[in-house]
Amino acid sequence: MMRKIINNYSKKIVLIIALFTVFSCSKDINFSDLNDTIFVRHRNADMPAYIHGNGSEKIFLIILHGGPGGIGLAYRSNTIKSGIEKECAVVYFDQRGSGMAQGSYSESGINIDIMAEDILALVKVIKYKYGNDSRFFLMGHSWGGTLGPATLLKDQSDFLGWIDVDGAHNPKGIYAEYIANFNTVAAEQIEAENDINYWESVIDLVNNVAPQYNRDDISKLNNEAFEAENVLQDRGIINADADSDDNTIFKYTPLTIIWNANNTQSILDTDLFQNIDYKDRLSEITIPSLVLWGRYDMVVPIQFAQDSFDNLGSSEKELVIFENSGHSPMSTEPALFAEKVIAFINENK
């Protein structure tokens, strides 16, 4: 077990604001159908958490969105909304410098350590509002798979389980893996006579990037990864995104999202791909763990799935590969995604 780190975040939490009630007692809350917005104030940032679903057992699934600079409510669609919310309360959190989060912090006020502290502060706020008997699961997608380990390595004592969804636990290693994975997938697709011109252009790209990390080249490779998934989806190798009744855009101010995303990503990316690597510390994460990955993930290549599974320290862990998905199996194989998440929560709550 990792050494428990004593937290002092309670001194830093100033505001707990619900959408229609302030400091309401838990006895007045309809736990079976939560529809709340709370704010966490911590280290000069005010960050909203949108809480929806069945909280009758006081089990909360905190979702850490991608990015850096994504939005929490982007995940409230498909079977997360229609299925997982029936089993537990889902917390869609706008991270510091993301979505509708507000703050007056400088560059020194936004880094992965502070953002991990934000998640632990969020746990304290939820306990304050809904009761100290609240229990938590943590799910991180993409960049959220970087922030998740950073959080758990500070303190995992409040969490019943960790769900890693195509997560970047080793951003430092992604540059080299992009090059290897592009070469592998391109060769497979050319051999299958699929979109030969496109995949030959991908090989040209990787042959012309720097062999070691280069900031401009990592951006090119990352952009190409998303384009490659579009090509694989058009070919029918990756499922099309499931239809969604998501109205996320109406819950956000677009200019705020854009400003936050651009600034947050530019600050964090300075350090992200050069220095952050949690691979050698995943063994310290000993809570039950579920690793979910798309077979054709070009953004965080599938090699990281086995890497995550092999190095996590939990004696109770499972790896699930989604055969018809890329970077976002919750959208391309939503029924199976919800099935695996719900089963994991029920087994470990």
N, C-alpha and C positions, 0 to 999 in steps of 0.2 A: 504494500500500500504506500501511496505517496504521503509525505509528511503534510499534515494539515496546516495550511497557512492561515494565521489569524487575520481576519478582515476587519477593517475599520470604516467600511463604506457607510455604515448607519449614520455617522456624523455628517456625511456629505449629502445625504438625501434630504432635500428641503421640502419638495412639493409632491403630493400625490393628488392628482386631479382626475376624477371620473367625468365622463361626458355630461351627465345630467345630475350627478350627486357628488358632493365633496365630503370626504371622510365619512362615508356611509358605513353603518355597521353591517357586518356580514350577514346578520339575521334578516336584513331587509333585501338581500340579493336573491334573485331567481337563478340559482345555480344550474338548473337544468337547461337553461337557454340564455347563456351569457351573451351580451351584446354591449360591451364596454370599451371605452377608450381611457387609458390612464397615461400619465406623463411621469417620466423619471427625470429629476433634475440631479445632475452629477457632474462635477468638474466643469462647470460653466456651459453645460449643454442641457437642453430640454428635449427629451426624446419620447415620441408617442409609441404606445403599444396598444394594438387593436386586438381585443380578446373576444373570441366568438366560440360558441359550441357548448357542449354538455360538461359542466363543471360539478356535477352532483357528487362525484368522488374526489373532487378537488385535485384532479390530475391535470397538469398544464403541459402542453407541448410547445416549447419556445422554438420558433423557426428563425434561424439566422440566414438572412438573404445573401445573394451573391453580390458581385461588384468588383471592388469596393464602390459603393455609391448606388446600390440598387434600392428597392423599396419593399417593405414588408408585405403589403397587401397584394403584391403581384402573385403571391402564392395562394391566395384565397380563391381558388377556382377548382373545377373538376372534382375529383374524389377527395381532395383535402377538405373542401367545403361540404360536399354532400355525404361523405363517408366518415372521415376521421373526426370531423367536428361532432358527429353523433356519439362518438366514444369518449371524447375528452375535450377540454377547452384548449383551443389553439391560440397561441400568442404570436401575432404578426408584428414584429418589432422593427421600427425604423432606427437603424444604428446611427450613432454620432456622425454628423455630416452627410446623412442620407435621407431620402424621402422628405418628410415634413419636419425633421429634426431641426431645432434652432440652436444657435450658440454664438458666443463671442470669443472663441478660442483662437489662438494663433497656431502656426504649424507645429509648435511644440506641444500643443494641446490635443493633437489627434495622432495617435499611434496605436498599434495593436494591443499594447499592454493596457492603455487607458480604456480602449474599447472592450477588452475582456473584463475590466472592472465594471464597466457599464452593465454588462450582462448579469454580473453578480449583484449589482445594485437593483436591477430589474427584479430579480428573485426576491429581494428584501421588500420591495414595494408590493409585489403580489401577495406575499405573506402578510404584510400589514393590512392590506385591503380585504383579503379573502380568508385569512387565518393562518396561524403557524403550522397547521396540519396540512397545508398545501404541499403537493409533491410534483416533481418536475422531470420531464424528459427534454433533452436538447437535440435539435436537428440542425445541421449546417449543410448548405448547398453551395458548391463552388467556393467562392471566397469565404462563405460561411463555414466551410470545412477547414479553413485556416483559423478563423476566429474561434470556432468551437474548441479545438485542442488548446488554444491559448487560454481560454476560459477555464477549462477543466484542469489544466495544469496549475492554475492558481488555487482552485478549490472545487472538487467534484462531490463534496459531501452532501449537497442538496439534490443531486441528480440521480434518478433511478436508472437512466440509460442514455447512451449516445448513439445518434443515427447520423452516419456520414453518407451524404448523397453527392457523389461525384465531387468530393471535396479536395481542395488543394492544401494538403497538410505539409507539402514540401514545395512551395513556390520557387525556391532556389533551383530546384532540379527540373523545372518545367521546360526551360529553354532547350536543354539537350534532348529532353524527351519529345518535344515538338518535332525536332529534326528527325529523330529515329522513327517516330510514329508516322509522320507524313511519308517518309520513304517506304515504310512497310505497307500502309494502306494504299498509297499510290500504285505500288507494284502489284498488289492484289487486284485492284480495280482495272488496271491496264491489261493484266493477264485475262481478266474476265471480259475484256473488251467493252468496259463501261466508261463512257465519257473520257475517252483517251486524251483528247486535246486538253481538257481541263487538268487531268492528273499529270500530264507531262509538264504543264505550266507550274504545277505545285512542286514537282521535282526541280525545275529550274529555279524556283524561289528558294528552296532550301539549299541548293548548291551555291547560291549567291549571298547567303547571310553569313555573318561572322561565325566562326566555329565556337567561340565562347560568347558569353552574355554580352549583348549590345542593346541598349535601350530602344533605339529605333527599330531594330530587327525583331525584338520581342513583341512590339506592337504589330508589326507586319504579320508575324506568325499567329498571334492571337486573333487578328482580324480574319486571316485565312482559315483558321480553325472553324469559325462560325460559317464561313462561306462553304467550306468542305461539307459541313453537316447539311447545309441546304441542298447541295448536289446529291448527297446520299439519300436525303429525304425525297427529292424529285425522282430518284432512281427506284424508290420503294424499299430501300434497305433499312432506312429509319422510318418508323411510322410517322404519319402526319400528326400534328398537334391535335388533341381532342377538342371538340367544340366546347366553348365555355361561355357562360353568361356573365363573365367577369366585367364589372364596371369600375375597375380600379382607378382609371384616369379621372373619374369624377370625384374621387376622394382626395385628390392631390392638386396642388397648384403647380402647373407645368414648369414655370420659370424657377420655382424653388427647387424642384427635382433636378433640373438641368444644372443650375448653379452648384447645388450640393454635389451632384455626381462628378462634375468636371473638377471641382476643387478637391474633393476627398480623394478621388482616384489619383490625381497628379501628386498629391502629398504622399499618399501611402505607397504608390508605385515606385517612388524614389528608393525605398528600402526593400520593398516586397520581394522582388525577383533576384535580388543580390544576396540577401542575408537571412531570410526566414526559412527555417527548415526544422520541423518538429518530429521528423522520422525517428531519431534516436531517443526521443522522450515519450513516444506513444506508449511504451511499455508501462509508463507511470499511470496511464488511464486504465483503471481496473474495473470500472462499472460495466455492466452488460452493454454490448455494442453490436450495432447492425450496420453493415456496409452495403450500400445500394449503388449500382453503377450501370451506365449504358455501355453496351458492347462497343458501340461506335462513337464513344465520346472523343471528339477531336480537341476539345477545349482543355480538359484535364484527362489525358489519355488513360486508357484502361489499365496500363501498367501500374498506375498509382492505386488501383483498387486492391490488388493482391498485396502491394506494399503496405497499405493501411491495415488490412486484415492481419497480415503476418506479424506486424509490429505492435498492434494494440495489446495491452497487458491483461485484458479481461479473459477469464476462463470460460465465459459465456459470450460467444460472438458468432456471427453468421455473415457470410458473404453471398449476395444475390446479384447475378448479372442479368440485365434486361437485354434480351437478344435483339430486339428491334428498336433500340433507343440510342440516342446520342447523349448529350450533356444534361438533358432534362427528362428523365423517365417519368416524373410525376405528370408530365403533359402528354407523353407519347405512349406510355403503357399505364394509364392512371388506375385502372382496376387492380392490376397486380401490385402496383405501388402501395395503394391504400391497404390491400390485404396484408402485405408484409409489415407495414408500419403498425397497423392495428394489432396484429398477432404479437408483435414484439412488445407493444405497450401492455397488452393483457397478460403476457407471460411474466412481466417484470414489475408490475404495479404493486 
